[in-house]
Amino acid sequence: MASVHRPRTRGRPVRLAHLKARESLLDAAVALFAEKGVAATTAVEIAARAGVTPALVHYYFRPRERLLDAVVDERLSRFVAHAVRALPALPAPASASALIDALVDGVFDAARRMPWMPPIWIREIVSGGGLLRGRMIRHLPVHVITALQAALADGKRRGKVAHDIDPAFAFLSIAGATLFPLATRSLWSHFPGGGALSAARLRRHAHAMLSGGLTGPARRPARTSR
């Protein structure tokens, strides 16, 4: 009996094509979420930006919650990991100044690679109605926040940190001095003195402001008469 020759299936190239399509959809989603917000972005728009059919969006990310999970777990968490990547190399215990400098540099470098994160942070995480807030909380670098609080508290005890600095809010201050101006610089460039708010200019400002504000010389508040 003559053997039947069946064509060989090209499983690996097909899998790679599917993987690339899925990655393209996630890249398109974060770009559109940064531009329009999660609620205003449709599956058709994501597919068009990725150069695929809307059917593929439903194939990979139906229901829609699967898309939001994937965006946070595979894109936004990547930003956080990149922003804190230099911290393990710091000598232990690291000073508050060293932690702050590393975090500022890490955030700006991550934003250069992933420019969609600052507007998503403001629109979908910090905002009370942000649709990614709950999902993102579990990816916040708790170990970094704790280390920063401990370093600032130690600095206060040794008189190296301003008396009124509250370590509990330090991480929020760093996020506010980095992600917020990056997300809104197109607006502030129209204000007097704004000019071209380059990332390098904003980074220098963040370093100077945080170094002087969070780890400046300790100063007891003046007593007020009652």
Backbone as JSON, one array per atom type, in Angstrom:
{
  "sequence": "MASVHRPRTRGRPVRLAHLKARESLLDAAVALFAEKGVAATTAVEIAARAGVTPALVHYYFRPRERLLDAVVDERLSRFVAHAVRALPALPAPASASALIDALVDGVFDAARRMPWMPPIWIREIVSGGGLLRGRMIRHLPVHVITALQAALADGKRRGKVAHDIDPAFAFLSIAGATLFPLATRSLWSHFPGGGALSAARLRRHAHAMLSGGLTGPARRPARTSR",
  "N": [[0.86, -1.19, 0.0], [0.56, 2.15, -0.85], [2.18, 4.74, 0.79], [0.66, 7.49, 2.49], [1.29, 10.81, 2.01], [1.28, 13.43, 4.1], [1.01, 16.95, 4.36], [3.47, 18.75, 6.19], [2.79, 20.31, 9.23], [3.25, 23.65, 10.23], [3.85, 24.31, 13.06], [5.37, 25.88, 14.94], [6.01, 28.43, 13.6], [3.35, 29.35, 13.33], [2.54, 29.58, 15.98], [4.3, 31.56, 16.79], [3.42, 33.67, 15.22], [0.89, 34.07, 16.31], [1.65, 34.82, 18.88], [3.0, 37.23, 18.36], [0.88, 38.73, 17.35], [-0.75, 38.95, 19.6], [0.95, 40.36, 21.33], [1.16, 42.73, 19.89], [-1.44, 43.64, 20.09], [-1.6, 44.2, 22.83], [0.31, 46.24, 23.01], [-0.93, 48.15, 21.41], [-3.22, 48.59, 22.93], [-2.27, 49.76, 25.37], [-1.2, 52.12, 24.38], [-3.48, 53.42, 23.34], [-5.04, 53.57, 25.64], [-3.55, 55.38, 27.09], [-3.89, 57.63, 25.51], [-6.7, 58.02, 25.26], [-8.04, 56.91, 27.39], [-9.33, 54.12, 29.29], [-12.12, 53.51, 29.26], [-13.06, 54.84, 27.0], [-11.92, 53.56, 24.86], [-12.23, 51.32, 22.21], [-12.64, 47.86, 21.14], [-12.44, 47.65, 18.4], [-10.88, 49.87, 17.73], [-8.49, 49.19, 19.0], [-7.77, 46.91, 17.55], [-7.46, 48.04, 15.0], [-5.27, 49.78, 15.45], [-3.34, 47.9, 16.01], [-3.21, 46.57, 13.64], [-4.71, 44.32, 12.98], [-7.56, 42.07, 12.78], [-10.73, 42.8, 14.36], [-11.75, 40.46, 15.39], [-9.62, 39.05, 16.45], [-9.04, 40.42, 18.78], [-11.21, 39.72, 20.38], [-10.76, 37.02, 20.44], [-8.4, 36.69, 21.95], [-8.85, 38.26, 24.21], [-11.41, 38.12, 25.58], [-13.78, 37.82, 28.06], [-13.73, 41.49, 28.32], [-12.37, 42.07, 30.64], [-10.22, 40.37, 30.7], [-8.43, 41.56, 28.98], [-7.81, 43.93, 30.39], [-6.62, 42.82, 32.66], [-4.36, 41.63, 31.46], [-3.04, 43.86, 30.4], [-2.27, 45.22, 32.73], [-0.79, 43.23, 34.13], [1.17, 42.47, 32.27], [2.22, 44.73, 31.07], [2.01, 47.28, 32.54], [3.07, 46.42, 34.99], [5.6, 45.8, 34.15], [6.71, 48.28, 33.76], [6.95, 49.17, 36.43], [8.76, 47.27, 37.43], [11.02, 47.92, 35.91], [11.5, 50.5, 36.79], [12.4, 50.17, 39.4], [14.63, 48.68, 39.18], [17.35, 49.22, 39.71], [17.65, 49.37, 42.42], [18.28, 47.0, 44.03], [21.04, 46.91, 43.76], [22.08, 48.83, 45.37], [24.02, 49.7, 48.26], [23.42, 48.03, 51.36], [22.41, 49.03, 54.62], [20.56, 51.19, 52.5], [20.83, 54.72, 52.04], [18.36, 57.32, 52.49], [18.63, 59.32, 50.57], [20.04, 58.01, 48.53], [18.19, 56.05, 47.78], [16.06, 57.64, 46.87], [17.26, 59.03, 44.71], [17.84, 56.86, 43.02], [15.26, 55.91, 42.49], [14.05, 58.1, 41.19], [15.66, 58.31, 38.87], [15.13, 55.77, 37.85], [12.36, 55.84, 37.3], [12.2, 57.86, 35.33], [13.79, 56.73, 33.34], [12.35, 54.41, 32.78], [10.0, 55.59, 31.84], [10.93, 56.74, 29.51], [11.29, 54.51, 27.92], [8.77, 53.4, 28.01], [6.51, 55.3, 27.29], [3.76, 55.52, 27.61], [2.99, 55.11, 30.22], [2.99, 57.33, 32.24], [0.61, 59.03, 31.56], [-1.37, 57.03, 31.81], [-1.07, 56.34, 34.48], [-1.96, 58.68, 35.79], [-4.58, 58.96, 34.77], [-5.9, 56.45, 35.02], [-5.13, 55.16, 37.36], [-4.34, 56.81, 39.6], [-6.56, 58.51, 39.6], [-9.79, 58.69, 41.07], [-11.85, 57.31, 39.77], [-10.49, 55.57, 38.2], [-9.99, 52.84, 36.03], [-8.07, 50.91, 36.25], [-7.01, 50.87, 38.71], [-7.52, 49.1, 40.97], [-6.44, 46.71, 40.0], [-3.78, 47.42, 39.71], [-2.73, 47.91, 42.19], [-1.72, 45.63, 43.43], [0.71, 45.36, 42.22], [2.35, 47.35, 43.05], [5.49, 48.45, 44.34], [5.95, 47.26, 47.19], [8.04, 46.52, 48.9], [9.99, 48.39, 48.26], [8.73, 50.79, 48.95], [8.5, 50.38, 51.7], [11.22, 50.2, 52.44], [12.09, 52.78, 51.78], [10.54, 54.33, 53.54], [11.6, 53.43, 55.97], [14.26, 54.28, 55.74], [13.99, 57.07, 55.65], [12.8, 57.53, 58.13], [14.87, 56.74, 59.8], [16.75, 58.65, 59.04], [15.51, 60.94, 60.04], [15.68, 60.46, 62.79], [18.39, 60.7, 63.13], [18.78, 63.31, 62.57], [19.12, 64.05, 59.93], [17.16, 64.4, 58.13], [14.47, 66.49, 57.23], [12.38, 67.74, 59.82], [9.54, 67.81, 59.59], [8.92, 66.05, 57.57], [7.0, 63.37, 56.49], [7.45, 60.05, 56.49], [5.58, 58.21, 55.53], [4.36, 59.3, 53.32], [6.26, 59.63, 51.41], [6.77, 58.07, 49.09], [4.57, 58.72, 47.54], [5.15, 61.38, 47.08], [7.39, 61.19, 45.45], [6.31, 59.91, 43.21], [4.55, 61.92, 42.46], [6.31, 63.94, 41.77], [7.51, 63.0, 39.52], [5.97, 61.25, 37.68], [3.6, 62.76, 37.36], [4.38, 65.4, 36.23], [5.5, 64.44, 33.83], [3.28, 63.38, 32.57], [1.76, 65.62, 32.11], [3.18, 67.57, 30.79], [2.81, 68.77, 28.29], [0.78, 70.53, 28.72], [1.78, 72.27, 30.75], [3.86, 73.46, 29.45], [2.9, 75.66, 28.21], [2.69, 77.62, 30.08], [4.04, 80.56, 31.73], [7.55, 80.58, 31.57], [7.64, 77.88, 31.21], [8.26, 76.72, 28.65], [10.12, 74.48, 26.59], [9.54, 71.58, 27.97], [11.51, 69.29, 28.52], [12.24, 65.79, 29.08], [14.69, 65.49, 30.33], [15.04, 67.95, 31.57], [12.9, 67.94, 33.38], [13.67, 65.78, 34.93], [16.02, 66.7, 36.18], [14.93, 68.73, 37.73], [13.23, 67.25, 39.42], [15.09, 65.71, 40.86], [16.49, 67.77, 42.22], [14.44, 69.03, 43.7], [13.36, 66.93, 45.3], [15.62, 66.02, 46.65], [16.29, 68.26, 48.16], [13.9, 68.67, 49.52], [12.92, 66.25, 50.71], [15.16, 65.12, 51.92], [16.56, 67.17, 53.01], [18.28, 69.44, 55.3], [17.57, 68.88, 58.72], [15.02, 70.62, 60.45], [13.55, 72.13, 63.1], [10.16, 73.06, 63.63], [9.15, 76.46, 64.14], [8.11, 77.66, 67.29], [4.79, 78.57, 68.02], [2.91, 81.18, 69.42], [0.13, 80.88, 71.61]],
  "CA": [[0.0, 0.0, 0.0], [1.37, 3.36, -0.94], [2.04, 5.59, 1.96], [0.02, 8.78, 2.25], [2.15, 11.91, 2.48], [0.53, 14.59, 4.57], [1.88, 18.13, 4.49], [3.91, 19.04, 7.55], [2.24, 21.54, 9.8], [4.29, 24.54, 10.72], [3.31, 24.74, 14.34], [6.12, 26.95, 15.6], [5.73, 29.74, 13.0], [1.99, 29.77, 13.62], [2.52, 30.03, 17.37], [5.0, 32.84, 16.85], [2.54, 34.68, 14.63], [-0.14, 34.35, 17.3], [2.27, 35.56, 19.97], [3.24, 38.59, 17.89], [-0.41, 39.42, 17.26], [-1.19, 39.25, 20.96], [1.81, 41.44, 21.82], [0.77, 43.95, 19.17], [-2.7, 44.1, 20.66], [-1.32, 44.81, 24.13], [0.98, 47.51, 22.75], [-1.96, 49.08, 20.92], [-4.14, 48.9, 24.03], [-1.69, 50.72, 26.32], [-1.07, 53.4, 23.68], [-4.8, 54.03, 23.28], [-5.47, 53.89, 27.01], [-2.85, 56.61, 27.45], [-4.43, 58.74, 24.72], [-8.14, 58.22, 25.37], [-8.6, 56.3, 28.58], [-9.81, 52.75, 29.1], [-13.55, 53.47, 28.95], [-13.32, 55.38, 25.66], [-11.2, 52.78, 23.85], [-13.0, 50.16, 21.76], [-11.9, 46.74, 20.58], [-12.2, 47.96, 16.98], [-9.75, 50.79, 17.69], [-7.28, 48.45, 19.37], [-7.44, 46.07, 16.41], [-6.96, 48.9, 13.91], [-3.94, 50.25, 15.8], [-2.43, 46.75, 15.94], [-3.18, 46.06, 12.28], [-5.32, 42.99, 12.9], [-9.02, 42.14, 12.75], [-11.34, 42.83, 15.7], [-11.99, 39.1, 15.88], [-8.48, 38.62, 17.26], [-9.18, 41.01, 20.11], [-12.15, 38.88, 21.12], [-10.16, 35.69, 20.59], [-7.43, 36.7, 23.04], [-9.22, 39.05, 25.39], [-12.85, 38.16, 25.83], [-14.37, 39.15, 28.16], [-12.82, 42.63, 28.32], [-11.57, 42.04, 31.86], [-8.97, 39.68, 30.4], [-7.53, 42.55, 28.39], [-7.34, 44.81, 31.45], [-5.68, 42.03, 33.46], [-3.12, 41.45, 30.71], [-2.37, 45.16, 30.3], [-1.63, 45.51, 34.01], [0.17, 42.19, 34.49], [2.23, 42.29, 31.28], [2.75, 46.0, 30.6], [2.21, 48.24, 33.62], [3.99, 45.83, 35.97], [6.92, 45.88, 33.55], [7.19, 49.63, 34.05], [7.36, 49.2, 37.83], [9.98, 46.47, 37.57], [12.13, 48.66, 35.33], [11.75, 51.69, 37.6], [13.09, 49.83, 40.65], [15.64, 47.66, 38.88], [18.68, 49.57, 40.23], [17.66, 49.41, 43.88], [19.02, 45.91, 44.69], [22.49, 47.12, 43.68], [22.49, 49.82, 46.36], [24.53, 49.08, 49.5], [22.42, 47.93, 52.43], [21.15, 49.71, 54.33], [20.72, 52.35, 51.63], [20.36, 55.98, 52.6], [17.17, 57.85, 51.83], [19.05, 60.05, 49.37], [20.38, 57.04, 47.48], [16.94, 55.43, 47.32], [15.3, 58.63, 46.11], [17.95, 59.26, 43.44], [17.67, 55.67, 42.17], [13.88, 55.84, 42.06], [13.81, 59.15, 40.2], [16.3, 57.89, 37.62], [14.43, 54.6, 37.35], [11.06, 56.24, 36.74], [12.4, 58.59, 34.08], [14.29, 55.81, 32.32], [11.22, 53.55, 32.4], [9.07, 56.4, 31.04], [11.51, 56.9, 28.17], [11.04, 53.27, 27.2], [7.33, 53.11, 28.03], [5.93, 56.63, 27.5], [2.34, 55.46, 27.88], [2.67, 54.92, 31.64], [2.58, 58.51, 33.01], [-0.81, 59.38, 31.44], [-2.21, 55.97, 32.37], [-0.98, 56.47, 35.94], [-2.83, 59.77, 36.24], [-5.97, 58.78, 34.34], [-6.53, 55.17, 35.34], [-4.68, 54.6, 38.64], [-4.47, 57.83, 40.64], [-7.93, 59.01, 39.58], [-10.72, 57.89, 41.84], [-12.63, 56.43, 38.91], [-9.59, 54.84, 37.31], [-10.42, 51.45, 35.85], [-6.96, 49.98, 36.47], [-6.47, 51.09, 40.06], [-7.55, 47.89, 41.78], [-5.51, 45.73, 39.44], [-2.4, 47.88, 39.8], [-2.28, 47.98, 43.59], [-0.92, 44.46, 43.8], [2.02, 45.43, 41.58], [3.15, 48.42, 43.61], [6.7, 47.88, 44.98], [5.79, 47.44, 48.63], [9.35, 46.42, 49.54], [10.67, 49.66, 48.04], [8.05, 51.78, 49.77], [8.88, 50.11, 53.09], [12.63, 50.56, 52.61], [12.17, 54.24, 51.75], [10.0, 54.83, 54.8], [12.55, 53.13, 57.04], [15.45, 55.12, 55.57], [13.63, 58.43, 56.05], [12.6, 57.54, 59.58], [16.21, 56.7, 60.39], [17.35, 59.96, 58.81], [14.91, 61.89, 60.98], [16.24, 60.2, 64.11], [19.78, 61.16, 63.15], [18.82, 64.72, 62.25], [19.53, 64.23, 58.54], [15.95, 64.59, 57.33], [13.64, 67.56, 57.77], [11.53, 67.27, 60.91], [8.13, 67.66, 59.22], [8.73, 65.04, 56.53], [6.29, 62.16, 56.94], [7.91, 58.95, 55.63], [4.47, 57.47, 54.94], [3.94, 59.93, 52.08], [7.43, 59.88, 50.57], [6.63, 57.45, 47.78], [3.61, 59.54, 46.8], [5.84, 62.6, 46.66], [8.26, 60.85, 44.32], [5.44, 59.69, 42.05], [4.02, 63.21, 42.06], [7.36, 64.77, 41.18], [8.03, 62.38, 38.3], [4.94, 60.83, 36.73], [2.65, 63.83, 37.06], [4.87, 66.35, 35.21], [5.67, 63.76, 32.54], [1.97, 63.19, 31.96], [1.07, 66.89, 31.84], [4.12, 68.61, 30.35], [2.3, 69.5, 27.13], [-0.03, 71.61, 29.26], [2.58, 73.24, 31.49], [4.79, 74.16, 28.56], [2.26, 76.91, 27.78], [2.73, 78.58, 31.16], [5.27, 81.37, 31.75], [8.75, 79.89, 32.02], [7.58, 76.44, 30.92], [9.08, 76.44, 27.47], [10.2, 73.07, 26.18], [9.74, 70.77, 29.17], [12.09, 68.01, 28.14], [12.35, 64.82, 30.18], [15.93, 65.76, 31.06], [14.79, 69.12, 32.43], [12.03, 67.51, 34.47], [14.44, 64.9, 35.8], [16.9, 67.53, 37.02], [14.08, 69.42, 38.7], [12.76, 66.27, 40.4], [16.22, 65.41, 41.74], [16.78, 68.91, 43.09], [13.33, 69.28, 44.62], [13.22, 65.84, 46.26], [16.8, 65.98, 47.51], [16.2, 69.35, 49.12], [12.68, 68.62, 50.3], [12.77, 65.04, 51.51], [16.36, 64.79, 52.68], [17.28, 68.38, 53.36], [18.66, 69.5, 56.71], [16.47, 68.85, 59.69], [14.71, 71.93, 61.02], [12.38, 72.1, 63.97], [9.26, 74.18, 63.36], [9.15, 77.51, 65.15], [6.97, 77.61, 68.22], [3.82, 79.66, 67.85], [2.23, 81.56, 70.68], [-1.3, 80.59, 71.62]],
  "C": [[0.89, 1.24, 0.0], [1.11, 4.22, 0.28], [1.41, 6.93, 1.57], [0.9, 9.87, 2.84], [1.28, 13.11, 2.84], [1.49, 15.78, 4.7], [2.23, 18.38, 5.95], [3.31, 20.35, 8.04], [3.37, 22.37, 10.38], [3.81, 25.16, 12.03], [4.03, 25.91, 14.93], [5.91, 28.31, 14.94], [4.33, 30.25, 13.29], [1.89, 30.29, 15.04], [3.2, 31.38, 17.51], [4.13, 33.97, 16.29], [1.44, 35.06, 15.61], [0.43, 35.18, 18.46], [2.51, 37.0, 19.58], [1.94, 39.39, 17.79], [-0.9, 39.83, 18.64], [-0.36, 40.4, 21.55], [1.46, 42.76, 21.16], [-0.52, 44.52, 19.73], [-2.48, 44.76, 22.02], [-0.62, 46.16, 23.96], [-0.01, 48.57, 22.28], [-2.87, 49.51, 22.05], [-3.53, 49.94, 24.97], [-1.54, 52.09, 25.66], [-2.41, 54.13, 23.65], [-5.33, 54.4, 24.66], [-4.81, 55.19, 27.48], [-3.45, 57.82, 26.75], [-5.88, 59.06, 25.06], [-8.74, 57.75, 26.69], [-9.19, 54.93, 28.27], [-11.26, 52.74, 28.62], [-13.84, 53.91, 27.53], [-12.66, 54.59, 24.54], [-12.0, 51.53, 23.5], [-12.09, 49.07, 21.22], [-11.56, 47.0, 19.12], [-10.99, 48.88, 16.86], [-8.44, 50.08, 18.03], [-6.83, 47.58, 18.2], [-6.85, 46.89, 15.27], [-5.55, 49.39, 14.2], [-2.92, 49.12, 15.68], [-2.32, 46.17, 14.54], [-3.72, 44.66, 12.13], [-6.85, 43.17, 12.87], [-9.57, 42.18, 14.17], [-11.6, 41.44, 16.26], [-10.85, 38.61, 16.76], [-8.51, 39.21, 18.66], [-10.1, 40.14, 20.96], [-11.57, 37.49, 21.36], [-9.23, 35.65, 21.8], [-7.97, 37.3, 24.33], [-10.73, 39.21, 25.54], [-13.16, 37.29, 27.05], [-13.3, 40.24, 28.31], [-11.92, 42.65, 29.55], [-10.25, 41.33, 31.63], [-7.96, 40.62, 29.78], [-6.96, 43.46, 29.48], [-6.34, 44.09, 32.36], [-4.33, 41.92, 32.76], [-2.35, 42.76, 30.6], [-1.63, 45.47, 31.6], [-0.51, 44.51, 34.3], [1.37, 42.12, 33.54], [2.81, 43.59, 30.73], [3.02, 46.95, 31.76], [3.16, 47.7, 34.69], [5.43, 45.86, 35.45], [7.54, 47.25, 33.8], [7.71, 49.69, 35.49], [8.67, 48.45, 38.03], [11.19, 47.22, 37.04], [12.49, 49.86, 36.22], [12.55, 51.38, 38.85], [14.26, 48.88, 40.43], [16.99, 47.94, 39.51], [18.77, 49.47, 41.75], [18.4, 48.24, 44.54], [20.53, 46.1, 44.67], [22.99, 48.14, 44.69], [23.02, 49.11, 47.61], [23.46, 49.09, 50.58], [23.06, 48.26, 53.78], [21.38, 50.97, 53.51], [20.19, 53.6, 52.31], [19.11, 56.43, 51.86], [17.53, 58.57, 50.55], [19.35, 59.11, 48.22], [19.13, 56.39, 46.91], [16.14, 56.39, 46.44], [15.94, 58.86, 44.75], [17.74, 58.08, 42.49], [16.24, 55.57, 41.65], [13.57, 56.89, 41.0], [14.41, 58.75, 38.85], [15.56, 56.7, 37.0], [13.11, 54.93, 36.7], [11.26, 56.94, 35.4], [12.92, 57.67, 32.98], [13.18, 54.88, 31.85], [10.24, 54.31, 31.52], [9.62, 56.66, 29.64], [11.24, 55.67, 27.31], [9.55, 52.98, 27.03], [6.56, 54.41, 28.28], [4.44, 56.64, 27.79], [2.02, 55.43, 29.37], [2.29, 56.19, 32.37], [1.12, 58.91, 32.81], [-1.75, 58.3, 31.96], [-2.22, 56.04, 33.89], [-1.94, 57.52, 36.45], [-4.29, 59.47, 35.96], [-6.63, 57.55, 34.93], [-6.12, 54.56, 36.68], [-4.86, 55.6, 39.77], [-5.9, 58.34, 40.74], [-8.86, 58.08, 40.34], [-11.55, 56.93, 41.01], [-11.79, 55.61, 37.96], [-9.92, 53.37, 37.24], [-9.3, 50.43, 36.06], [-6.43, 50.04, 37.89], [-6.41, 49.81, 40.87], [-6.56, 46.85, 41.31], [-4.06, 46.12, 39.68], [-1.86, 47.85, 41.22], [-1.38, 46.8, 43.94], [0.47, 44.47, 43.16], [2.88, 46.58, 42.11], [4.32, 47.83, 44.4], [6.69, 48.09, 46.48], [7.14, 47.4, 49.34], [10.15, 47.72, 49.39], [10.06, 50.75, 48.9], [8.45, 51.62, 51.24], [10.32, 50.53, 53.36], [12.81, 52.07, 52.64], [11.65, 54.84, 53.05], [10.98, 54.62, 55.95], [13.78, 54.03, 56.95], [15.16, 56.56, 55.99], [13.43, 58.54, 57.56], [13.95, 57.53, 60.3], [16.91, 58.04, 60.22], [16.79, 61.02, 59.74], [15.5, 61.7, 62.38], [17.66, 60.75, 64.23], [19.92, 62.63, 62.76], [19.25, 65.02, 60.83], [18.35, 64.52, 57.62], [15.08, 65.64, 58.01], [12.59, 67.02, 58.75], [10.1, 66.97, 60.46], [7.89, 66.67, 58.07], [8.05, 63.82, 57.13], [6.69, 61.02, 56.01], [6.78, 58.21, 54.93], [4.08, 58.02, 53.57], [5.08, 60.13, 51.08], [7.28, 59.3, 49.17], [5.64, 58.23, 46.91], [4.26, 60.82, 46.28], [6.73, 62.33, 45.45], [7.43, 60.62, 43.07], [4.89, 61.02, 41.54], [5.05, 64.09, 41.37], [7.9, 64.21, 39.87], [6.92, 62.08, 37.3], [3.97, 61.94, 36.37], [3.19, 64.84, 36.04], [5.11, 65.71, 33.86], [4.34, 63.63, 31.82], [1.35, 64.5, 31.5], [1.99, 67.95, 31.24], [3.64, 69.36, 29.12], [1.42, 70.66, 27.57], [0.85, 72.69, 29.89], [3.57, 73.98, 30.62], [4.21, 75.48, 28.07], [2.3, 77.99, 28.87], [4.03, 79.37, 31.13], [6.45, 80.59, 32.32], [8.76, 78.41, 31.7], [8.48, 76.06, 29.77], [9.0, 74.98, 27.07], [10.54, 72.23, 27.41], [10.23, 69.39, 28.77], [12.14, 67.08, 29.35], [13.6, 65.08, 30.99], [15.76, 66.94, 32.02], [13.93, 68.74, 33.62], [12.78, 66.61, 35.44], [15.35, 65.7, 36.73], [16.09, 68.23, 38.11], [13.63, 68.46, 39.8], [13.88, 65.92, 41.38], [16.45, 66.54, 42.74], [15.69, 69.11, 44.13], [13.23, 68.2, 45.69], [14.43, 65.77, 47.19], [16.73, 67.07, 48.56], [15.01, 69.24, 50.03], [12.58, 67.43, 51.23], [13.99, 64.75, 52.39], [17.21, 66.01, 52.97], [17.61, 68.41, 54.84], [17.45, 69.55, 57.62], [16.28, 70.24, 60.28], [13.44, 71.83, 61.84], [11.46, 73.28, 63.66], [9.3, 75.2, 64.48], [7.92, 77.4, 66.02], [6.07, 78.83, 68.01], [3.16, 79.93, 69.18], [0.74, 81.3, 70.57], [-2.08, 81.82, 72.05]]
}
